[in-house]
Amino acid sequence: MLVPMAKIEIIGPKNHFFDVLSLLHEEGTLHLEDLTKKIQTGEVPLEQMEVVENQAVELERMEDLLLRLRSILTALNLPHEKVDGISRQKQCLELWQLDSKDLAAQVTDVIEQVEDKTASLAQAQASMERELALLARYEPILHKIQPLAKQIVTTGTFDSVALLVERKYKGALEELKKELDEITKSQCEIVSTDVDDETTAVIVVFSKKYSEAVHKFLAMENVNQVRLPSEFQDVPFDVAYDQLKGRKSEIPVRLEQVRQELNDMSTKWYLKLSSVRDVLVDKIDEIRAIPKFGRTEYAFVVTGWMPVSDVKALRRLIYEGFKDDVIVNQMEIGEHDFEETPVALKNSKWLEPSAWVMSYLMGGKPQYGTVDPSMVWAISFPLIFGMIVGDIGYGAIMLAIILWMRFKFKDKESVQLATGLFGPAATAAIMFGIFYGEFFGGILWEADVITKIHLFGDFFLPYNREEFVIPLMVMALALGVIQMVFGLVLGAVNAVKTKHTKHAFVKGGLASLILGGIILGVSGYLLSAGIQPIGQMLGGAVMVAGVYAVLRYGGVMGAVETLELISHTASYIRIMAVGLSDAIFASAINKMAESMPFLVGVIVAVLFHALHLVLAAFTPTVHALRLNFYEFGQKYYETSNTEYEPFHKTGGEKSA
C-alpha cells in the first residue's frame, strides 16, 4: 500500500536554522522540497537561503578531501570480515562533534598516512595485472613460432617479421614471396612450418634498408603480423619467448605480495577511512541542502514531506529543542499536489517482489493518491504463469530450485526478490498441472494414476487441454476480460482521485462496454426465453452508455482506445497458445523417447525435458510480465515523479 504522506512546513527565527537543519538530518524522516523554482517564479513570497562565504570554503575543502578519500577506498579492498557497525557509528559520532577546522585537520592527517602508499600499491597492482594479461595474450603466439624462430639467425643488417597464416591460405605464400622480392630486390627469405591443424607460422627475413617498405606493404595487405610489446620488439623471437616466460613466472609472486600489503592496509584503515567518508558526506549534504530552503528578513522556511505516522515524533523533537520558537505545520495534500508528492510503499513481505517488479517495469512507483496494485500483480503473475506451464513435474522442479536458492542465498536481496516472485508462480504451475492432469507431458489419467471426475456435459477433471482447445481459449479470454474490466475500474478510480474527470468517464465507458457485452452474452446463453429480452435490453443499454461516454469525453482517442481494448483482450489468447504448444512439445518428447531403446530413451527424455524446463521457465515469464505490464498495466497505472528519499545521515551504515 502507499504510505500516507503529510506535507510539512517548518518556520522559525533564522538564528535557529542550522540547529533545526541538524535535527532534521539526524531524525532522517523529512523528504526536503527544493523551493528554488517556486521562489524564482514568485509562487512563494520568499527569498532563497544562501550559503555564506565560510561555508562555501568549507564545502570546497570537504569535497576535495572526500574525493581523495574515495580514491583511497577504491584502491583498498573491503576487509573479509564484516566491518563492525557499532564501532563505525561510534567513530562517526566522535568525528561529527569536531568543528570544521579540527575535522579537516584529522582527515588530512589520515589521508597523508595512507594516500601515497595506497596509490603506489594500487598502481603497481594494476600495472602487473595489465602486464600479465598482455603476456598471456602473446605467449601462445610466441609458443607457435618459437620452434621456427630458432632456425633463423639474423645479423644486424637484417630484420624479420613473424606471421600467422591459416593453413587453407598457405598457397598464397608463393605470391607473397614474389611481391616481397620485388620490394627488397630479392634480398628476402621466407621460412614456414605448420604449428597445428589450422595455423602455419611464417618468418620473413629481409634487408633492414627495406624495412619500412616491407612493413607498409604487409599493413596494406592486412597480413596477420605478430606484434610484440615494445620491450620485446628488438629481441629475436626465440629470446623474447624465453624472457616472456620468465616474466610470467616472476610477476605473480610480486603481485601476491602487493595484494597482501593492500589487504593488510585495508584491515588496519578501512573502518577509520569509511567512517571519515560518511561524516564528510553528511557534512557536505547539510551545506548543499541550504539553498533548497526559503527565508524572510527574520525567519526561515523549510518544506517537505514525511509519513503521517512520523509527524508526531518530529513535532515532539522540535518542541523539546526549541519550544514555541519553531513551528511545525501539517498542510493538506490536495490532488494538485499528487504529482510532486514523494511516494513510499509499505507492503507485507510476500508482496514486495511483485511491487518491485511492478515499479521496475512501469518506470516507477504508482503516483501518490492512486491505487497501489501490488496485490493484483502478486496474484495475476502466478496465475498466468501457472496457466501456461500447467505441469506438476516442471512446477515441482522449479519450486525445488527456487527453495534451494532461497535458503542458499539468504543474504542476497536480489535472489530473495526473484525467488519470492517465482515461488508462487511455480506453485501455481503445480496446481494447474493437477487441473490439467499433466506430469512431464504425460497424461496421468491415461496411465491410470488418477481417475477422471465428471463435472457436466463433456467437461471432466483433469482437463485435457490438448483435446479441448476451444474451452481453454475461452478461459484465457475470460481472464483477459476480467483483467481488462478490473484495470479500467482501477483507472477510473485513479482518475476520480486525481480529479481527471474526462479520463474517469473514458475508463468507465470502456468498462461499461465490456460489461454490457458480458450481460448480452449471459442473456443469450443462460437466461430463459421469458426474461432473455430484459437481459438483452440491459446489456445493450450498458454498452450504449459506454460508447457515449467514450466518444463524448474521449473523442477520436476514445475510439482508438476502444480498438486497443479489443486488441489487448485478444492478447490473452497467448496464454492458451503458448501453454498448448508447451504441452504438445513435452508430449512429443515422451513419444520420441518411447520409440527408442529403454536406456537411450531415458537419456533423450532427460536431456530434452531439461531443455524444455528452461523454455518453460523463460517463455511464460515473458508473456505473464507482458500481459501485466502492457495490456493490464496501461489501463490504470500512473507513475510517480518522485520517490520518498528522506534527508538523513549515513549514520555509519553506508557500504563501500
C-alpha positions as CSV (number, residue, x, y, z in Angstrom):
1,M,0.0,0.0,0.0
2,L,1.0,3.6,-0.5
3,V,2.3,5.2,2.7
4,P,0.1,8.2,3.7
5,M,2.2,11.3,3.4
6,A,2.0,14.7,5.1
7,K,3.3,17.9,3.7
8,I,5.2,19.7,6.4
9,E,6.2,23.4,6.8
10,I,8.7,24.4,9.5
11,I,9.0,28.1,10.3
12,G,11.3,29.7,12.9
13,P,13.8,32.5,13.6
14,K,16.9,32.5,11.4
15,N,19.2,32.1,14.4
16,H,17.8,28.6,14.9
17,F,18.1,27.5,11.3
18,F,21.3,25.4,11.5
19,D,20.2,23.7,14.7
20,V,16.9,22.8,13.1
21,L,18.7,21.6,9.9
22,S,21.0,19.3,12.0
23,L,18.0,18.0,13.9
24,L,16.1,17.1,10.7
25,H,19.3,15.5,9.3
26,E,19.7,13.4,12.5
27,E,16.0,12.4,12.6
28,G,16.1,11.4,8.9
29,T,12.4,11.3,8.1
30,L,11.7,14.5,6.1
31,H,11.9,14.5,2.3
32,L,13.1,18.0,1.6
33,E,11.3,20.2,-1.0
34,D,13.6,22.3,-3.2
35,L,11.9,25.8,-3.2
36,T,14.3,27.2,-5.7
37,K,11.9,27.2,-8.7
38,K,8.9,28.3,-6.7
39,I,10.9,31.3,-5.3
40,Q,12.3,32.2,-8.8
41,T,8.8,32.1,-10.4
42,G,7.3,34.1,-7.5
43,E,5.0,31.2,-6.5
44,V,6.1,31.6,-2.9
45,P,6.9,35.1,-1.4
46,L,10.3,34.1,0.0
47,E,14.0,34.7,-0.7
48,Q,16.3,31.8,-1.3
49,M,18.5,30.7,1.7
50,E,22.2,31.3,0.8
51,V,25.4,29.5,1.7
52,V,27.7,32.1,3.4
53,E,31.3,32.5,2.4
54,N,32.9,30.5,5.1
55,Q,30.5,27.6,4.4
56,A,31.4,27.7,0.7
57,V,35.1,27.4,1.6
58,E,34.3,24.5,4.0
59,L,32.3,22.8,1.3
60,E,35.0,23.1,-1.3
61,R,37.6,21.8,1.2
62,M,35.5,18.8,2.3
63,E,34.6,17.9,-1.3
64,D,38.3,17.8,-2.1
65,L,39.0,15.6,0.9
66,L,36.1,13.3,0.1
67,L,37.4,12.9,-3.5
68,R,40.8,11.8,-2.2
69,L,39.2,9.5,0.4
70,R,37.1,7.7,-2.1
71,S,40.1,7.2,-4.3
72,I,41.9,5.6,-1.4
73,L,38.9,3.4,-0.5
74,T,38.6,2.3,-4.2
75,A,42.2,1.2,-4.1
76,L,41.8,-0.7,-0.8
77,N,39.9,-4.0,-0.5
78,L,36.9,-4.3,1.7
79,P,38.1,-6.5,4.6
80,H,36.8,-10.1,4.5
81,E,35.4,-9.8,8.0
82,K,32.4,-7.5,8.2
83,V,33.1,-4.0,9.5
84,D,31.6,-3.6,13.0
85,G,28.6,-1.3,12.7
86,I,28.8,-0.2,16.4
87,S,32.4,0.8,16.1
88,R,31.7,2.7,12.9
89,Q,28.8,4.6,14.5
90,K,31.0,5.4,17.5
91,Q,33.7,6.8,15.2
92,C,31.2,8.7,13.1
93,L,29.8,10.3,16.3
94,E,33.2,11.4,17.5
95,L,34.1,12.9,14.2
96,W,30.8,14.6,13.8
97,Q,31.3,16.5,17.0
98,L,34.5,18.1,15.8
99,D,34.4,21.6,14.4
100,S,35.2,22.0,10.7
101,K,38.8,23.0,11.3
102,D,39.6,20.1,13.6
103,L,37.7,17.7,11.3
104,A,39.7,18.9,8.3
105,A,43.0,18.5,10.2
106,Q,42.2,15.0,11.3
107,V,41.0,13.9,7.9
108,T,44.1,15.4,6.3
109,D,46.3,13.6,8.8
110,V,44.7,10.2,8.0
111,I,44.9,10.8,4.2
112,E,48.6,11.7,4.4
113,Q,49.3,8.5,6.3
114,V,47.6,6.3,3.8
115,E,47.3,8.0,0.4
116,D,50.8,7.8,-1.1
117,K,51.4,4.2,-0.1
118,T,47.9,3.1,-1.2
119,A,48.3,4.8,-4.6
120,S,51.7,3.3,-5.3
121,L,50.5,-0.2,-4.3
122,A,47.3,0.1,-6.4
123,Q,49.3,1.4,-9.3
124,A,51.8,-1.5,-9.0
125,Q,48.9,-4.0,-8.8
126,A,47.1,-2.6,-11.9
127,S,50.4,-2.4,-13.8
128,M,51.3,-6.1,-13.1
129,E,47.7,-7.3,-13.8
130,R,47.8,-5.5,-17.2
131,E,51.3,-7.0,-18.0
132,L,50.1,-10.5,-17.0
133,A,47.1,-10.1,-19.4
134,L,49.4,-8.9,-22.1
135,L,51.9,-11.8,-21.6
136,A,49.0,-14.3,-21.5
137,R,48.0,-12.9,-24.9
138,Y,51.4,-13.2,-26.5
139,E,52.7,-16.4,-25.0
140,P,50.7,-18.8,-27.2
141,I,51.6,-16.8,-30.3
142,L,55.4,-17.0,-29.5
143,H,55.0,-20.6,-28.5
144,K,53.7,-21.4,-32.0
145,I,56.5,-19.6,-33.9
146,Q,59.3,-20.3,-31.4
147,P,60.5,-23.6,-32.9
148,L,60.7,-21.9,-36.3
149,A,62.5,-18.8,-34.9
150,K,65.3,-21.0,-33.6
151,Q,66.1,-21.9,-37.1
152,I,66.6,-18.3,-38.2
153,V,69.8,-16.5,-37.5
154,T,69.7,-12.8,-38.2
155,T,72.5,-10.2,-38.2
156,G,72.4,-6.5,-37.6
157,T,71.8,-5.9,-41.3
158,F,68.7,-8.0,-41.4
159,D,65.2,-7.6,-40.0
160,S,62.5,-10.2,-39.5
161,V,58.7,-10.3,-39.2
162,A,56.6,-13.2,-37.9
163,L,53.3,-14.0,-39.5
164,L,50.5,-16.4,-38.6
165,V,48.6,-17.8,-41.6
166,E,45.6,-20.1,-41.8
167,R,46.6,-23.4,-43.3
168,K,44.0,-23.0,-46.1
169,Y,45.8,-19.9,-47.3
170,K,49.3,-21.4,-47.2
171,G,49.4,-21.5,-51.0
172,A,49.4,-17.7,-51.1
173,L,52.9,-17.6,-49.6
174,E,54.4,-18.0,-53.1
175,E,52.7,-14.9,-54.2
176,L,53.8,-13.1,-51.1
177,K,57.4,-14.1,-51.8
178,K,57.2,-12.7,-55.3
179,E,55.8,-9.4,-54.1
180,L,58.5,-9.1,-51.3
181,D,61.3,-10.0,-53.8
182,E,60.2,-7.0,-55.9
183,I,60.3,-4.7,-52.9
184,T,63.6,-6.0,-51.5
185,K,65.4,-6.6,-54.8
186,S,65.4,-10.3,-54.0
187,Q,67.0,-9.7,-50.6
188,C,64.3,-11.6,-48.8
189,E,63.7,-15.1,-47.5
190,I,60.5,-16.8,-46.2
191,V,60.6,-19.8,-43.8
192,S,57.4,-21.5,-42.7
193,T,56.2,-24.5,-40.7
194,D,52.8,-25.9,-39.7
195,V,52.3,-25.4,-36.0
196,D,48.9,-27.1,-35.7
197,D,46.0,-28.3,-37.8
198,E,44.8,-24.8,-38.6
199,T,47.8,-22.5,-38.4
200,T,51.1,-22.0,-40.3
201,A,53.9,-19.9,-38.8
202,V,55.9,-17.8,-41.2
203,I,59.0,-15.8,-40.6
204,V,60.1,-13.3,-43.2
205,V,63.8,-12.2,-43.2
206,F,64.8,-9.2,-45.3
207,S,67.4,-6.4,-45.5
208,K,66.9,-3.7,-43.0
209,K,67.1,-0.9,-45.6
210,Y,63.7,-2.2,-47.0
211,S,62.1,-2.5,-43.5
212,E,59.8,0.5,-43.9
213,A,58.6,-0.6,-47.3
214,V,58.0,-4.2,-46.2
215,H,56.0,-3.2,-43.1
216,K,54.0,-0.8,-45.2
217,F,53.2,-3.5,-47.7
218,L,52.2,-6.0,-45.1
219,A,49.9,-3.5,-43.4
220,M,48.2,-2.6,-46.6
221,E,47.6,-6.3,-47.4
222,N,46.1,-6.8,-43.9
223,V,48.5,-9.7,-43.2
224,N,48.3,-11.0,-39.6
225,Q,51.6,-9.9,-38.2
226,V,52.8,-10.8,-34.7
227,R,53.4,-7.5,-32.9
228,L,55.2,-7.9,-29.6
229,P,55.1,-5.4,-26.7
230,S,57.7,-2.6,-27.0
231,E,60.2,-4.2,-24.6
232,F,60.4,-7.3,-26.8
233,Q,60.3,-5.7,-30.3
234,D,64.1,-5.6,-30.8
235,V,64.7,-9.1,-29.4
236,P,64.8,-12.3,-31.6
237,F,61.5,-14.2,-31.3
238,D,63.1,-17.2,-29.6
239,V,64.8,-15.0,-27.0
240,A,61.6,-13.0,-26.5
241,Y,59.7,-16.2,-25.8
242,D,62.2,-17.2,-23.0
243,Q,62.1,-13.7,-21.5
244,L,58.3,-13.6,-21.6
245,K,58.1,-17.0,-19.8
246,G,60.5,-15.7,-17.2
247,R,58.4,-12.5,-16.6
248,K,55.2,-14.6,-16.4
249,S,56.6,-16.7,-13.6
250,E,58.0,-13.7,-11.7
251,I,55.1,-11.3,-11.7
252,P,52.5,-13.5,-9.8
253,V,54.9,-13.7,-6.8
254,R,55.3,-10.0,-6.6
255,L,51.6,-9.4,-7.4
256,E,50.6,-11.6,-4.4
257,Q,52.9,-9.6,-2.2
258,V,51.3,-6.3,-3.3
259,R,47.8,-7.7,-2.8
260,Q,48.7,-8.8,0.7
261,E,50.0,-5.4,1.6
262,L,46.8,-3.9,0.3
263,N,44.8,-6.4,2.4
264,D,46.8,-5.5,5.5
265,M,46.2,-1.8,4.9
266,S,42.5,-2.4,4.4
267,T,42.2,-4.3,7.7
268,K,44.1,-1.5,9.5
269,W,42.5,1.5,7.9
270,Y,39.1,0.6,6.4
271,L,37.0,1.3,9.4
272,K,38.6,4.7,10.0
273,L,38.5,5.8,6.4
274,S,34.9,4.7,5.8
275,S,33.8,6.5,8.9
276,V,35.5,9.7,7.9
277,R,34.0,9.4,4.4
278,D,30.5,9.0,5.9
279,V,30.9,12.1,8.1
280,L,32.2,14.1,5.2
281,V,29.2,13.0,3.0
282,D,26.8,14.1,5.8
283,K,28.5,17.5,6.3
284,I,28.5,18.2,2.6
285,D,24.8,17.1,2.3
286,E,23.9,19.6,5.0
287,I,25.6,22.5,3.3
288,R,24.3,21.6,-0.1
289,A,20.7,21.5,1.3
290,I,20.8,25.1,2.4
291,P,19.8,26.7,-0.9
292,K,16.7,24.5,-1.0
293,F,15.0,26.5,1.7
294,G,13.3,29.9,1.9
295,R,13.8,32.9,4.2
296,T,12.3,36.2,5.0
297,E,14.2,39.0,6.7
298,Y,14.0,37.3,10.1
299,A,12.7,33.8,9.6
300,F,13.5,30.6,7.7
301,V,11.0,28.3,6.0
302,V,11.6,24.5,5.4
303,T,9.1,22.5,3.5
304,G,8.9,18.8,2.7
305,W,7.0,15.5,3.1
306,M,7.1,12.7,5.5
307,P,4.9,9.7,6.5
308,V,1.9,10.9,8.6
309,S,2.9,8.4,11.3
310,D,6.2,10.3,11.8
311,V,4.8,13.8,12.2
312,K,4.0,13.5,15.9
313,A,7.6,12.4,16.7
314,L,9.0,15.3,14.7
315,R,6.8,17.8,16.4
316,R,7.8,16.5,19.8
317,L,11.6,16.8,18.9
318,I,11.2,20.3,17.6
319,Y,9.3,21.4,20.7
320,E,11.8,19.8,23.1
321,G,14.6,21.6,21.3
322,F,13.1,25.0,20.5
323,K,9.8,25.2,22.4
324,D,7.4,27.6,20.6
325,D,10.1,29.4,18.7
326,V,9.9,26.9,15.9
327,I,6.5,25.9,14.5
328,V,5.7,22.7,12.6
329,N,2.6,23.0,10.3
330,Q,1.0,20.0,8.6
331,M,-0.6,21.1,5.4
332,E,-3.3,19.3,3.5
333,I,-2.2,17.4,0.4
334,G,-4.7,18.1,-2.4
335,E,-5.0,16.4,-5.8
336,H,-2.9,19.3,-7.3
337,D,0.0,18.1,-5.1
338,F,-0.2,14.4,-6.0
339,E,2.3,14.7,-8.9
340,E,5.1,16.2,-6.7
341,T,4.3,14.2,-3.5
342,P,7.1,11.6,-3.0
343,V,5.9,8.0,-2.8
344,A,6.8,5.2,-0.4
345,L,5.3,1.7,-0.5
346,K,4.8,-0.4,2.6
347,N,3.7,-3.9,1.8
348,S,3.9,-7.3,3.5
349,K,6.9,-9.5,2.8
350,W,5.2,-11.6,0.2
351,L,4.1,-8.6,-1.8
352,E,7.5,-6.9,-2.0
353,P,8.8,-8.9,-5.1
354,S,5.6,-8.1,-7.1
355,A,5.8,-4.4,-6.0
356,W,9.5,-4.3,-7.1
357,V,8.9,-5.8,-10.5
358,M,5.8,-3.6,-11.0
359,S,7.8,-0.4,-10.2
360,Y,10.7,-1.5,-12.4
361,L,8.5,-2.4,-15.5
362,M,6.2,0.6,-15.1
363,G,9.1,3.1,-14.7
364,G,8.5,4.0,-11.0
365,K,6.1,3.5,-8.1
366,P,2.4,4.4,-8.5
367,Q,1.6,8.1,-8.2
368,Y,0.6,9.3,-4.8
369,G,-3.2,9.4,-4.4
370,T,-3.8,6.4,-6.8
371,V,-4.3,2.8,-6.0
372,D,-1.4,0.5,-5.3
373,P,-1.9,-2.6,-7.5
374,S,0.9,-4.7,-5.8
375,M,-1.7,-7.2,-4.6
376,V,-3.2,-7.6,-8.1
377,W,0.2,-8.2,-9.6
378,A,1.1,-10.7,-6.8
379,I,-2.0,-12.8,-7.8
380,S,-2.2,-12.3,-11.6
381,F,1.5,-13.1,-12.4
382,P,1.5,-16.6,-10.8
383,L,-2.0,-17.2,-12.2
384,I,-0.9,-16.5,-15.8
385,F,2.4,-18.3,-15.4
386,G,0.6,-21.4,-13.9
387,M,-2.0,-21.5,-16.7
388,I,0.8,-21.6,-19.3
389,V,3.1,-24.1,-17.7
390,G,0.4,-26.3,-16.1
391,D,2.7,-29.3,-15.4
392,I,3.2,-31.0,-12.0
393,G,6.7,-32.2,-12.8
394,Y,8.1,-29.0,-14.3
395,G,6.5,-27.0,-11.5
396,A,7.9,-29.2,-8.8
397,I,11.5,-28.9,-10.2
398,M,11.1,-25.2,-10.5
399,L,9.9,-24.9,-6.9
400,A,12.7,-27.1,-5.6
401,I,15.3,-25.0,-7.4
402,I,13.6,-21.8,-6.0
403,L,13.6,-23.1,-2.4
404,W,17.2,-24.2,-2.7
405,M,18.2,-20.7,-4.0
406,R,16.2,-19.0,-1.3
407,F,17.9,-20.9,1.5
408,K,21.3,-20.9,-0.1
409,F,21.5,-17.1,-0.7
410,K,19.6,-15.7,2.3
411,D,21.8,-12.6,2.3
412,K,21.3,-11.7,-1.4
413,E,18.4,-9.3,-1.7
414,S,18.1,-9.8,-5.5
415,V,17.8,-13.6,-5.1
416,Q,15.2,-13.2,-2.4
417,L,13.1,-10.9,-4.6
418,A,13.4,-13.3,-7.6
419,T,12.5,-16.4,-5.6
420,G,9.7,-14.5,-3.8
421,L,8.2,-13.8,-7.3
422,F,8.7,-17.2,-8.8
423,G,7.9,-19.3,-5.8
424,P,4.1,-18.6,-6.1
425,A,4.4,-19.0,-9.9
426,A,5.9,-22.5,-9.6
427,T,3.3,-23.4,-7.0
428,A,0.6,-22.2,-9.5
429,A,2.2,-24.4,-12.2
430,I,1.8,-27.4,-10.0
431,M,-1.8,-26.6,-9.2
432,F,-2.7,-26.1,-12.8
433,G,-0.7,-29.3,-13.6
434,I,-3.2,-31.1,-11.3
435,F,-6.1,-29.3,-13.1
436,Y,-4.7,-30.5,-16.5
437,G,-3.5,-33.8,-15.2
438,E,0.0,-33.4,-16.7
439,F,3.3,-34.7,-15.4
440,F,6.3,-34.0,-17.6
441,G,4.0,-34.0,-20.6
442,G,2.4,-37.3,-19.6
443,I,-1.4,-37.5,-19.1
444,L,-1.9,-39.0,-15.6
445,W,-5.3,-40.5,-16.2
446,E,-4.1,-42.3,-19.3
447,A,-1.5,-44.0,-17.1
448,D,-4.3,-44.9,-14.6
449,V,-2.5,-42.7,-11.9
450,I,-5.7,-40.7,-11.3
451,T,-9.4,-41.1,-12.0
452,K,-11.3,-38.7,-14.2
453,I,-14.1,-36.8,-12.5
454,H,-17.2,-35.9,-14.5
455,L,-18.5,-32.4,-13.8
456,F,-21.0,-31.5,-16.5
457,G,-21.6,-32.2,-20.2
458,D,-18.2,-33.1,-21.8
459,F,-16.2,-31.4,-19.0
460,F,-14.1,-33.7,-16.9
461,L,-11.3,-33.1,-14.3
462,P,-8.4,-33.3,-15.0
463,Y,-9.0,-31.1,-18.1
464,N,-7.3,-32.3,-21.3
465,R,-6.1,-29.1,-22.8
466,E,-4.7,-30.8,-25.9
467,E,-8.1,-32.3,-26.8
468,F,-10.4,-29.4,-25.8
469,V,-8.7,-26.3,-27.2
470,I,-11.8,-24.1,-27.5
471,P,-12.8,-24.1,-23.8
472,L,-9.1,-23.4,-23.0
473,M,-9.2,-20.4,-25.3
474,V,-12.4,-19.2,-23.7
475,M,-10.8,-19.5,-20.2
476,A,-7.8,-17.4,-21.4
477,L,-10.1,-14.8,-22.9
478,A,-12.3,-14.8,-19.7
479,L,-9.2,-14.0,-17.7
480,G,-8.4,-11.2,-20.2
481,V,-11.9,-9.8,-19.9
482,I,-11.7,-9.9,-16.0
483,Q,-8.3,-8.1,-16.0
484,M,-9.4,-5.5,-18.6
485,V,-12.5,-4.6,-16.6
486,F,-10.6,-4.6,-13.3
487,G,-7.9,-2.4,-14.8
488,L,-10.4,0.0,-16.3
489,V,-12.2,0.2,-12.9
490,L,-8.9,1.0,-11.2
491,G,-8.1,3.6,-13.9
492,A,-11.5,5.2,-13.3
493,V,-10.9,5.2,-9.5
494,N,-7.5,6.8,-10.0
495,A,-8.9,9.4,-12.4
496,V,-11.6,10.3,-9.8
497,K,-9.0,10.6,-7.1
498,T,-6.7,12.8,-9.2
499,K,-9.7,14.9,-10.5
500,H,-9.2,13.9,-14.1
501,T,-12.9,13.8,-14.9
502,K,-12.6,13.1,-18.6
503,H,-10.3,10.2,-18.0
504,A,-12.7,8.8,-15.4
505,F,-15.6,8.8,-17.9
506,V,-13.5,7.3,-20.7
507,K,-12.2,4.5,-18.4
508,G,-15.7,3.9,-17.0
509,G,-17.2,3.9,-20.6
510,L,-14.7,1.3,-21.8
511,A,-15.5,-0.9,-18.7
512,S,-19.3,-0.5,-19.4
513,L,-18.7,-1.5,-23.0
514,I,-17.2,-4.8,-21.8
515,L,-19.7,-5.4,-19.0
516,G,-22.6,-4.7,-21.5
517,G,-21.1,-7.3,-23.8
518,I,-20.9,-9.8,-20.9
519,I,-24.5,-9.2,-20.0
520,L,-25.6,-9.8,-23.6
521,G,-23.6,-13.0,-23.8
522,V,-25.0,-14.3,-20.5
523,S,-28.6,-13.4,-21.6
524,G,-28.2,-15.3,-24.8
525,Y,-26.9,-18.5,-23.3
526,L,-28.1,-18.8,-19.7
527,L,-31.4,-16.9,-19.2
528,S,-34.7,-18.4,-20.0
529,A,-36.7,-17.2,-23.0
530,G,-39.1,-15.3,-20.8
531,I,-36.5,-12.9,-19.2
532,Q,-33.9,-13.0,-22.0
533,P,-35.2,-9.8,-23.6
534,I,-34.8,-7.9,-20.4
535,G,-31.2,-9.0,-20.1
536,Q,-30.5,-8.1,-23.7
537,M,-32.0,-4.7,-23.2
538,L,-30.0,-4.1,-20.1
539,G,-26.8,-5.3,-21.8
540,G,-27.5,-3.1,-24.8
541,A,-28.2,-0.1,-22.7
542,V,-25.0,-0.5,-20.7
543,M,-23.0,-0.8,-24.0
544,V,-24.7,2.3,-25.5
545,A,-23.9,4.3,-22.3
546,G,-20.3,3.1,-22.5
547,V,-19.9,4.1,-26.2
548,Y,-21.5,7.5,-25.5
549,A,-19.1,8.1,-22.6
550,V,-16.0,7.0,-24.6
551,L,-16.9,9.2,-27.6
552,R,-18.2,12.1,-25.6
553,Y,-15.2,12.5,-23.4
554,G,-12.5,10.8,-25.4
555,G,-13.3,11.8,-29.0
556,V,-11.1,10.2,-31.6
557,M,-8.7,9.0,-28.9
558,G,-11.7,7.3,-27.3
559,A,-12.3,5.3,-30.5
560,V,-8.7,4.4,-30.7
561,E,-8.7,3.2,-27.0
562,T,-11.7,1.1,-27.8
563,L,-9.9,-0.7,-30.6
564,E,-6.8,-1.0,-28.4
565,L,-9.0,-2.6,-25.7
566,I,-10.2,-5.2,-28.1
567,S,-6.6,-5.9,-29.2
568,H,-5.4,-6.1,-25.6
569,T,-8.2,-8.5,-24.6
570,A,-7.4,-10.8,-27.6
571,S,-3.8,-10.8,-26.5
572,Y,-4.8,-13.1,-23.6
573,I,-5.2,-15.9,-26.2
574,R,-1.4,-16.2,-26.0
575,I,-2.0,-18.0,-22.6
576,M,-3.8,-20.8,-24.5
577,A,-1.4,-20.8,-27.5
578,V,1.9,-20.8,-25.5
579,G,0.6,-23.3,-22.9
580,L,-0.7,-25.7,-25.5
581,S,2.5,-25.6,-27.6
582,D,4.5,-26.4,-24.4
583,A,2.2,-29.3,-23.6
584,I,2.5,-30.7,-27.1
585,F,6.3,-30.3,-27.0
586,A,6.5,-32.1,-23.7
587,S,4.2,-34.9,-25.0
588,A,6.3,-35.2,-28.2
589,I,9.5,-35.7,-26.1
590,N,7.8,-38.6,-24.3
591,K,6.7,-40.2,-27.6
592,M,10.1,-39.8,-29.1
593,A,11.7,-41.4,-26.1
594,E,9.2,-44.3,-26.1
595,S,10.2,-45.2,-29.7
596,M,13.8,-45.7,-28.7
597,P,15.6,-48.5,-26.7
598,F,14.9,-48.0,-22.9
599,L,18.3,-46.6,-21.8
600,V,18.7,-44.4,-24.8
601,G,15.1,-43.2,-24.4
602,V,15.6,-42.3,-20.8
603,I,18.8,-40.3,-21.7
604,V,17.0,-38.5,-24.5
605,A,13.9,-37.8,-22.3
606,V,16.0,-36.3,-19.5
607,L,18.1,-34.1,-21.9
608,F,15.1,-32.8,-23.8
609,H,12.9,-32.3,-20.7
610,A,15.8,-30.3,-19.1
611,L,15.9,-28.1,-22.2
612,H,12.1,-27.7,-22.2
613,L,12.3,-26.9,-18.5
614,V,14.4,-23.8,-19.3
615,L,12.0,-22.8,-22.0
616,A,9.0,-23.5,-19.7
617,A,10.5,-21.1,-17.1
618,F,11.5,-18.3,-19.5
619,T,8.7,-18.1,-22.1
620,P,5.8,-18.0,-19.6
621,T,7.6,-15.4,-17.6
622,V,7.9,-13.1,-20.6
623,H,4.3,-13.4,-21.5
624,A,3.0,-13.1,-17.9
625,L,5.0,-10.0,-17.4
626,R,4.0,-8.5,-20.7
627,L,0.2,-9.1,-20.1
628,N,0.5,-7.5,-16.6
629,F,2.8,-4.6,-17.8
630,Y,1.4,-3.7,-21.2
631,E,-2.1,-4.9,-21.6
632,F,-3.3,-4.7,-18.0
633,G,-1.0,-2.0,-16.5
634,Q,-1.6,0.6,-19.2
635,K,-5.3,0.7,-18.2
636,Y,-4.7,2.3,-14.8
637,Y,-1.1,2.9,-13.8
638,E,0.1,6.5,-13.2
639,T,3.8,6.7,-12.4
640,S,5.1,8.9,-9.7
641,N,7.7,11.6,-10.4
642,T,9.4,11.3,-7.1
643,E,10.2,8.6,-4.6
644,Y,10.4,9.2,-0.9
645,E,14.1,9.9,-0.1
646,P,14.4,11.4,3.4
647,F,17.2,13.8,4.3
648,H,19.2,11.6,6.6
649,K,22.7,10.9,7.8
650,T,24.6,7.9,6.6
651,G,24.9,7.0,10.3
652,G,27.9,4.7,9.7
653,E,25.7,2.3,7.7
654,K,26.9,3.3,4.3
655,S,28.6,0.5,2.4
656,A,31.7,0.8,0.2
